[in-house]
Amino acid sequence: MSLEELIQIVEPIFKEETWIVEVFVVVFLTALINWIQKRIVKKLVSKFETTRTYWDHALFDAASKPVSLLIWVLGLSFAAEIAKNQSDAAVFGAIAPVREVAVIMIIVWFLTRFIKRAEEKIIEKKRHEQESFDETTADAIAKLLSVSVVITGGLVILQTLGYSISGVLAFGGIGGIAIGFAARDLLANFFGGLTIYMDRPFDVGDWIRSPDREIEGSVEKIGWRLTTIRTFDKRPLYVPNAVFTNIAVENPSRMTNRRIKETIGIRYDDANKMRDIIGDVKSMLEQHEDIDNGQTLIVNFDEFASSSLNFFIYTFTKTTNWIEFHKVKQDVMLKIIDIIDSHDAECAFPTTTIHIPDGVTVSNDKQE
């Protein structure tokens, strides 16, 4: 067989299969473009990390993965269009709607990532600059924006697929009743979370407790369904948001002062010194730099107890910090002991006195 005859045989086959080469080239170019954009985005993210603004860094960080996926979706769909020209398979008819839906989902993914990254960067910056900032509000706004983006994206996808949005919304009004009964607990927790965001009984970082339930600890996260609380023994406690609509919640983190309320007893033998001791203790509290004299301050003789004469102190510290409070309380209690000692008096403790009638003697003799 001559070379000319071989060329005449191969040439028709090569012409018919050129689409394979075209598909290969498209896939190769897609991979190349994706590799180039990754390098560019990585350099941009590194550069914007050093700037004072946080929007640019959040934007490029959020766009890195969605852009990569978008390049692959467009590239592969273009390659599928080339293959479509060589085949009448019904599956190729779905290329256009699948591409459109994928693009919309990628945009939604990018926007939700951007919202999340922006929230994280704003909170991080405020913490670094030690500025007062309401993290709970930022979290609520971010969640509402993300939900809005997802719902809008879902409606656009339905419209793209040929469904009437008005019909979907009408069906949603009817189906919402059935869904409401089926998911009433989920909806109760959702509206419970919404109530927390609106009424603001506590924020992330607050120490809360409930006298109705065994709930006490620091709030770590307020979600749409659960609130995460870290107890003082460092265990996570997950509380459904609906619970907070039915219980009383204390928020000690918002207290203005901490209270010192103690009862001190002295001996009955020191009864004549009680007036001076009370006066000195009250003067000490009034002059103490860590006691808030703008709040109620009481030092009074209180009761004749079984083994002591009791007086009580009722006052408030300036600090609300738990550790600092106990330091102040310790200092106050030690100064009260010093005042009692300075009057040659003693703190009482439980004792029993036995009165022996006249004429009765106690013998130490032991009988065998």
ZAMI-473670 format. One record per residue (C-alpha): y, x, z; residue number from 1; residue in three letters. Coordinates in steps of 0.001 Angstrom, whole numbers, m for minus. Layout:
! residues N
<<Y; X; Z>; NUM; Ala>,
...
END
This chain:
! residues 368
<<0; 0; 0>; 1; Met>,
<<3343; 1377; m1017>; 2; Ser>,
<<6462; 1495; 1197>; 3; Leu>,
<<8207; m1147; m908>; 4; Glu>,
<<5316; m3571; m413>; 5; Glu>,
<<5368; m2953; 3389>; 6; Leu>,
<<9113; m3641; 3533>; 7; Ile>,
<<8654; m6863; 1593>; 8; Gln>,
<<6098; m8023; 4199>; 9; Ile>,
<<8050; m6999; 7342>; 10; Val>,
<<11544; m8054; 6229>; 11; Glu>,
<<10947; m11855; 6403>; 12; Pro>,
<<9350; m11534; 9820>; 13; Ile>,
<<12263; m9450; 11105>; 14; Phe>,
<<14790; m11952; 9805>; 15; Lys>,
<<13000; m14828; 11512>; 16; Glu>,
<<12828; m13018; 14881>; 17; Glu>,
<<16407; m11668; 15029>; 18; Thr>,
<<17221; m14317; 17666>; 19; Trp>,
<<15048; m12387; 20129>; 20; Ile>,
<<17268; m9355; 19638>; 21; Val>,
<<20349; m11516; 20093>; 22; Glu>,
<<18970; m12977; 23338>; 23; Val>,
<<18165; m9478; 24589>; 24; Phe>,
<<21676; m8279; 23772>; 25; Val>,
<<23233; m11266; 25569>; 26; Val>,
<<21125; m10720; 28698>; 27; Val>,
<<21891; m6984; 28635>; 28; Phe>,
<<25636; m7606; 28286>; 29; Leu>,
<<25475; m10164; 31097>; 30; Thr>,
<<23846; m7646; 33409>; 31; Ala>,
<<26390; m4983; 32375>; 32; Leu>,
<<29384; m7264; 32963>; 33; Ile>,
<<27962; m8310; 36332>; 34; Asn>,
<<27513; m4656; 37345>; 35; Trp>,
<<31091; m3831; 36304>; 36; Ile>,
<<32591; m6790; 38182>; 37; Gln>,
<<30665; m5854; 41326>; 38; Lys>,
<<32118; m2356; 41226>; 39; Arg>,
<<35636; m3716; 40679>; 40; Ile>,
<<35404; m6357; 43412>; 41; Val>,
<<33945; m3838; 45864>; 42; Lys>,
<<36876; m1485; 45308>; 43; Lys>,
<<39381; m4326; 45605>; 44; Leu>,
<<37824; m5542; 48874>; 45; Val>,
<<37945; m1998; 50294>; 46; Ser>,
<<41576; m1652; 49233>; 47; Lys>,
<<42735; m4985; 50635>; 48; Phe>,
<<41039; m4318; 53985>; 49; Glu>,
<<43879; m1887; 54759>; 50; Thr>,
<<46669; m4367; 53998>; 51; Thr>,
<<48396; m6486; 56613>; 52; Arg>,
<<47749; m9752; 54792>; 53; Thr>,
<<44360; m11415; 55172>; 54; Tyr>,
<<44421; m13902; 52287>; 55; Trp>,
<<43740; m11297; 49599>; 56; Asp>,
<<40768; m9807; 51439>; 57; His>,
<<39333; m13255; 52176>; 58; Ala>,
<<39772; m14267; 48517>; 59; Leu>,
<<37946; m11307; 46982>; 60; Phe>,
<<35269; m11236; 49684>; 61; Asp>,
<<34561; m14940; 49138>; 62; Ala>,
<<34530; m14542; 45347>; 63; Ala>,
<<32109; m11601; 45137>; 64; Ser>,
<<28794; m13507; 45117>; 65; Lys>,
<<30002; m16697; 43342>; 66; Pro>,
<<31510; m14662; 40478>; 67; Val>,
<<28261; m12745; 40069>; 68; Ser>,
<<26279; m15989; 39920>; 69; Leu>,
<<28810; m17517; 37503>; 70; Leu>,
<<28395; m14583; 35094>; 71; Ile>,
<<24630; m15001; 35117>; 72; Trp>,
<<24832; m18773; 34624>; 73; Val>,
<<27161; m18446; 31636>; 74; Leu>,
<<25213; m15539; 30149>; 75; Gly>,
<<21801; m17166; 30471>; 76; Leu>,
<<23095; m20493; 29167>; 77; Ser>,
<<24514; m18714; 26118>; 78; Phe>,
<<21167; m17001; 25585>; 79; Ala>,
<<19450; m20367; 25915>; 80; Ala>,
<<21777; m21777; 23255>; 81; Glu>,
<<20611; m19036; 20872>; 82; Ile>,
<<16982; m19885; 21614>; 83; Ala>,
<<17777; m23573; 21145>; 84; Lys>,
<<18547; m22966; 17463>; 85; Asn>,
<<14974; m21783; 16962>; 86; Gln>,
<<13256; m24628; 18789>; 87; Ser>,
<<13459; m28395; 18993>; 88; Asp>,
<<12057; m28549; 22557>; 89; Ala>,
<<13604; m31332; 24645>; 90; Ala>,
<<14197; m28978; 27556>; 91; Val>,
<<17020; m27259; 25658>; 92; Phe>,
<<18942; m30522; 25647>; 93; Gly>,
<<19648; m30045; 29356>; 94; Ala>,
<<21455; m26720; 28869>; 95; Ile>,
<<24985; m28185; 28753>; 96; Ala>,
<<24751; m30536; 31772>; 97; Pro>,
<<22898; m27935; 33846>; 98; Val>,
<<25587; m25357; 33028>; 99; Arg>,
<<28387; m27762; 33952>; 100; Glu>,
<<26730; m28762; 37225>; 101; Val>,
<<26032; m25118; 38075>; 102; Ala>,
<<29670; m24147; 37431>; 103; Val>,
<<30935; m26959; 39673>; 104; Ile>,
<<28512; m25968; 42460>; 105; Met>,
<<29606; m22335; 42165>; 106; Ile>,
<<33267; m23377; 42477>; 107; Ile>,
<<32425; m25465; 45564>; 108; Val>,
<<30484; m22523; 47002>; 109; Trp>,
<<33442; m20204; 46393>; 110; Phe>,
<<35944; m22571; 48003>; 111; Leu>,
<<33816; m23123; 51125>; 112; Thr>,
<<33278; m19358; 51439>; 113; Arg>,
<<37010; m18769; 51054>; 114; Phe>,
<<37833; m21338; 53738>; 115; Ile>,
<<35324; m19751; 56125>; 116; Lys>,
<<36502; m16185; 55426>; 117; Arg>,
<<40154; m17183; 55802>; 118; Ala>,
<<39410; m18814; 59164>; 119; Glu>,
<<37570; m15708; 60376>; 120; Glu>,
<<40357; m13372; 59256>; 121; Lys>,
<<43098; m15482; 60825>; 122; Ile>,
<<41276; m15636; 64178>; 123; Ile>,
<<40484; m11912; 64037>; 124; Glu>,
<<44116; m11035; 63316>; 125; Lys>,
<<45472; m13238; 66104>; 126; Lys>,
<<43015; m11742; 68593>; 127; Arg>,
<<43955; m8217; 67516>; 128; His>,
<<47655; m8953; 67878>; 129; Glu>,
<<46952; m10759; 71178>; 130; Gln>,
<<48900; m13797; 70061>; 131; Glu>,
<<48291; m17234; 71549>; 132; Ser>,
<<46263; m19147; 68999>; 133; Phe>,
<<44292; m22385; 69087>; 134; Asp>,
<<40867; m21462; 67702>; 135; Glu>,
<<39565; m24998; 68106>; 136; Thr>,
<<42223; m26395; 65766>; 137; Thr>,
<<41512; m23679; 63198>; 138; Ala>,
<<37806; m24479; 63366>; 139; Asp>,
<<38434; m28219; 62972>; 140; Ala>,
<<40751; m27750; 59985>; 141; Ile>,
<<38263; m25390; 58318>; 142; Ala>,
<<35427; m27871; 58782>; 143; Lys>,
<<37483; m30781; 57417>; 144; Leu>,
<<38525; m28745; 54366>; 145; Leu>,
<<34921; m27680; 53720>; 146; Ser>,
<<33659; m31265; 53990>; 147; Val>,
<<36415; m32433; 51636>; 148; Ser>,
<<35508; m29757; 49078>; 149; Val>,
<<31786; m30606; 49228>; 150; Val>,
<<32387; m34360; 48858>; 151; Ile>,
<<34825; m33855; 45982>; 152; Thr>,
<<32379; m31498; 44271>; 153; Gly>,
<<29573; m34039; 44653>; 154; Gly>,
<<31675; m36800; 43082>; 155; Leu>,
<<32691; m34535; 40179>; 156; Val>,
<<29027; m33654; 39574>; 157; Ile>,
<<28097; m37351; 39469>; 158; Leu>,
<<30918; m38026; 37012>; 159; Gln>,
<<29766; m35073; 34892>; 160; Thr>,
<<26232; m36454; 34766>; 161; Leu>,
<<27565; m39765; 33493>; 162; Gly>,
<<27492; m41809; 36682>; 163; Tyr>,
<<30467; m44020; 37475>; 164; Ser>,
<<32189; m42883; 40648>; 165; Ile>,
<<33463; m46403; 41326>; 166; Ser>,
<<29883; m47679; 41154>; 167; Gly>,
<<28710; m44938; 43489>; 168; Val>,
<<31456; m45740; 45976>; 169; Leu>,
<<30605; m49447; 45816>; 170; Ala>,
<<26952; m48669; 46429>; 171; Phe>,
<<28025; m46377; 49261>; 172; Gly>,
<<29683; m49309; 51011>; 173; Gly>,
<<26418; m51255; 50980>; 174; Ile>,
<<24117; m48310; 51550>; 175; Gly>,
<<26368; m47006; 54287>; 176; Gly>,
<<25302; m49875; 56531>; 177; Ile>,
<<21625; m48973; 56181>; 178; Ala>,
<<22362; m45286; 56587>; 179; Ile>,
<<24466; m46057; 59652>; 180; Gly>,
<<21541; m47762; 61397>; 181; Phe>,
<<19116; m45017; 60376>; 182; Ala>,
<<21390; m42174; 61449>; 183; Ala>,
<<23351; m43748; 64304>; 184; Arg>,
<<22653; m40833; 66653>; 185; Asp>,
<<23858; m38374; 64037>; 186; Leu>,
<<26979; m40468; 63427>; 187; Leu>,
<<27570; m40807; 67172>; 188; Ala>,
<<27498; m37026; 67504>; 189; Asn>,
<<29796; m36663; 64484>; 190; Phe>,
<<32401; m39032; 65918>; 191; Phe>,
<<31928; m37418; 69319>; 192; Gly>,
<<32873; m34084; 67756>; 193; Gly>,
<<35832; m35731; 66048>; 194; Leu>,
<<36934; m37134; 69413>; 195; Thr>,
<<36757; m33664; 70972>; 196; Ile>,
<<38946; m32256; 68185>; 197; Tyr>,
<<41470; m35074; 68588>; 198; Met>,
<<41631; m35457; 72387>; 199; Asp>,
<<41163; m31742; 73104>; 200; Arg>,
<<39524; m31988; 76556>; 201; Pro>,
<<38433; m28378; 76073>; 202; Phe>,
<<38682; m25538; 73567>; 203; Asp>,
<<36437; m22651; 72592>; 204; Val>,
<<36408; m20153; 75464>; 205; Gly>,
<<37148; m22715; 78197>; 206; Asp>,
<<35041; m22992; 81329>; 207; Trp>,
<<33955; m26611; 81743>; 208; Ile>,
<<31701; m28544; 84072>; 209; Arg>,
<<30588; m32145; 84467>; 210; Ser>,
<<30038; m33812; 87846>; 211; Pro>,
<<27909; m36423; 86032>; 212; Asp>,
<<25493; m33967; 84417>; 213; Arg>,
<<24239; m30470; 85126>; 214; Glu>,
<<26613; m28991; 82571>; 215; Ile>,
<<28668; m25928; 83435>; 216; Glu>,
<<29629; m22820; 81506>; 217; Gly>,
<<31913; m21391; 78843>; 218; Ser>,
<<32324; m23171; 75516>; 219; Val>,
<<31149; m20926; 72671>; 220; Glu>,
<<31241; m23288; 69699>; 221; Lys>,
<<32226; m26869; 68936>; 222; Ile>,
<<30211; m28119; 65978>; 223; Gly>,
<<30092; m31509; 64311>; 224; Trp>,
<<26810; m32366; 66036>; 225; Arg>,
<<26440; m29981; 68971>; 226; Leu>,
<<28666; m28098; 71373>; 227; Thr>,
<<27261; m24743; 72472>; 228; Thr>,
<<27916; m23790; 76102>; 229; Ile>,
<<26980; m20446; 77648>; 230; Arg>,
<<25935; m21016; 81262>; 231; Thr>,
<<26766; m18516; 83982>; 232; Phe>,
<<23227; m17136; 83900>; 233; Asp>,
<<23854; m16401; 80183>; 234; Lys>,
<<21573; m19096; 78803>; 235; Arg>,
<<22799; m21142; 75808>; 236; Pro>,
<<23130; m24869; 76459>; 237; Leu>,
<<23297; m27173; 73417>; 238; Tyr>,
<<24943; m30494; 74224>; 239; Val>,
<<25146; m33338; 71648>; 240; Pro>,
<<28776; m34306; 71140>; 241; Asn>,
<<28042; m37976; 71842>; 242; Ala>,
<<27359; m37026; 75473>; 243; Val>,
<<31010; m36095; 76036>; 244; Phe>,
<<32139; m39637; 75200>; 245; Thr>,
<<30212; m41001; 78197>; 246; Asn>,
<<30719; m38425; 80952>; 247; Ile>,
<<33570; m36987; 82981>; 248; Ala>,
<<34399; m33382; 82134>; 249; Val>,
<<36312; m30956; 84335>; 250; Glu>,
<<38162; m28064; 82719>; 251; Asn>,
<<38800; m25440; 85409>; 252; Pro>,
<<40216; m23089; 82757>; 253; Ser>,
<<43358; m25239; 82680>; 254; Arg>,
<<43964; m25210; 86413>; 255; Met>,
<<47420; m24030; 87466>; 256; Thr>,
<<46320; m22521; 90801>; 257; Asn>,
<<43193; m21897; 92842>; 258; Arg>,
<<42865; m23373; 96324>; 259; Arg>,
<<41978; m21669; 99582>; 260; Ile>,
<<40637; m24187; 102089>; 261; Lys>,
<<39016; m22700; 105173>; 262; Glu>,
<<38377; m23658; 108801>; 263; Thr>,
<<38560; m20956; 111476>; 264; Ile>,
<<37458; m21395; 115086>; 265; Gly>,
<<38554; m19526; 118211>; 266; Ile>,
<<37070; m19654; 121707>; 267; Arg>,
<<38042; m22321; 124229>; 268; Tyr>,
<<39052; m19435; 126496>; 269; Asp>,
<<41840; m18646; 124006>; 270; Asp>,
<<43250; m22175; 123887>; 271; Ala>,
<<46648; m21072; 125215>; 272; Asn>,
<<46968; m18633; 122279>; 273; Lys>,
<<46319; m21194; 119544>; 274; Met>,
<<50003; m22061; 118971>; 275; Arg>,
<<51023; m18429; 118422>; 276; Asp>,
<<48036; m17695; 116198>; 277; Ile>,
<<48823; m20692; 113968>; 278; Ile>,
<<52474; m19645; 113702>; 279; Gly>,
<<51604; m16062; 112726>; 280; Asp>,
<<48993; m17168; 110163>; 281; Val>,
<<51481; m19532; 108547>; 282; Lys>,
<<54146; m16826; 108414>; 283; Ser>,
<<51628; m14430; 106857>; 284; Met>,
<<50765; m16923; 104126>; 285; Leu>,
<<54418; m17692; 103413>; 286; Glu>,
<<55144; m13974; 102965>; 287; Gln>,
<<51971; m13156; 101002>; 288; His>,
<<52876; m12096; 97463>; 289; Glu>,
<<49784; m13704; 95916>; 290; Asp>,
<<50234; m17123; 97564>; 291; Ile>,
<<52212; m19754; 95659>; 292; Asp>,
<<54737; m21159; 98134>; 293; Asn>,
<<55729; m23810; 95624>; 294; Gly>,
<<52410; m25571; 96323>; 295; Gln>,
<<51148; m27277; 99473>; 296; Thr>,
<<50730; m24869; 102392>; 297; Leu>,
<<49221; m26147; 105649>; 298; Ile>,
<<48087; m24340; 108787>; 299; Val>,
<<47229; m26744; 111629>; 300; Asn>,
<<45058; m27103; 114712>; 301; Phe>,
<<42340; m29443; 113523>; 302; Asp>,
<<39651; m30298; 116057>; 303; Glu>,
<<37891; m29684; 119364>; 304; Phe>,
<<34477; m28588; 118099>; 305; Ala>,
<<31383; m28170; 120220>; 306; Ser>,
<<31762; m24396; 120508>; 307; Ser>,
<<35265; m23696; 119231>; 308; Ser>,
<<38826; m24798; 118755>; 309; Leu>,
<<39286; m25094; 114994>; 310; Asn>,
<<42359; m24695; 112855>; 311; Phe>,
<<42405; m24853; 109077>; 312; Phe>,
<<44390; m23281; 106271>; 313; Ile>,
<<45146; m25065; 103022>; 314; Tyr>,
<<47030; m23088; 100383>; 315; Thr>,
<<47003; m22063; 96721>; 316; Phe>,
<<46942; m18682; 95014>; 317; Thr>,
<<49121; m17774; 92053>; 318; Lys>,
<<46182; m16484; 90030>; 319; Thr>,
<<43543; m18665; 88413>; 320; Thr>,
<<41278; m15738; 87571>; 321; Asn>,
<<38043; m16157; 89509>; 322; Trp>,
<<37627; m12471; 90372>; 323; Ile>,
<<41277; m11985; 91369>; 324; Glu>,
<<41148; m15180; 93423>; 325; Phe>,
<<38330; m13854; 95592>; 326; His>,
<<40226; m10611; 96142>; 327; Lys>,
<<43248; m12578; 97363>; 328; Val>,
<<41077; m14834; 99523>; 329; Lys>,
<<39385; m11822; 101099>; 330; Gln>,
<<42752; m10267; 101900>; 331; Asp>,
<<43952; m13513; 103511>; 332; Val>,
<<40810; m13882; 105634>; 333; Met>,
<<40974; m10258; 106828>; 334; Leu>,
<<44625; m10676; 107813>; 335; Lys>,
<<43731; m13801; 109789>; 336; Ile>,
<<41119; m11773; 111706>; 337; Ile>,
<<43774; m9127; 112423>; 338; Asp>,
<<46173; m11799; 113699>; 339; Ile>,
<<43507; m13235; 116029>; 340; Ile>,
<<42719; m9737; 117328>; 341; Asp>,
<<46424; m8970; 117848>; 342; Ser>,
<<46583; m11860; 120321>; 343; His>,
<<43532; m10584; 122238>; 344; Asp>,
<<41609; m13612; 121098>; 345; Ala>,
<<38220; m13864; 119460>; 346; Glu>,
<<36624; m15907; 116728>; 347; Cys>,
<<34160; m18373; 118172>; 348; Ala>,
<<30483; m18628; 117397>; 349; Phe>,
<<27912; m21232; 118525>; 350; Pro>,
<<27168; m20812; 122248>; 351; Thr>,
<<25525; m22836; 125004>; 352; Thr>,
<<26821; m22802; 128614>; 353; Thr>,
<<24515; m23830; 131452>; 354; Ile>,
<<26193; m25014; 134672>; 355; His>,
<<24013; m24480; 137762>; 356; Ile>,
<<24775; m26771; 140727>; 357; Pro>,
<<25750; m25197; 144057>; 358; Asp>,
<<22780; m24378; 146222>; 359; Gly>,
<<20433; m23807; 143344>; 360; Val>,
<<19311; m20238; 142895>; 361; Thr>,
<<17339; m18560; 140201>; 362; Val>,
<<14569; m16277; 141330>; 363; Ser>,
<<13342; m13338; 139307>; 364; Asn>,
<<10100; m13112; 141311>; 365; Asp>,
<<6940; m13610; 139339>; 366; Lys>,
<<3961; m15292; 140876>; 367; Gln>,
<<476; m14093; 140071>; 368; Glu>,
END
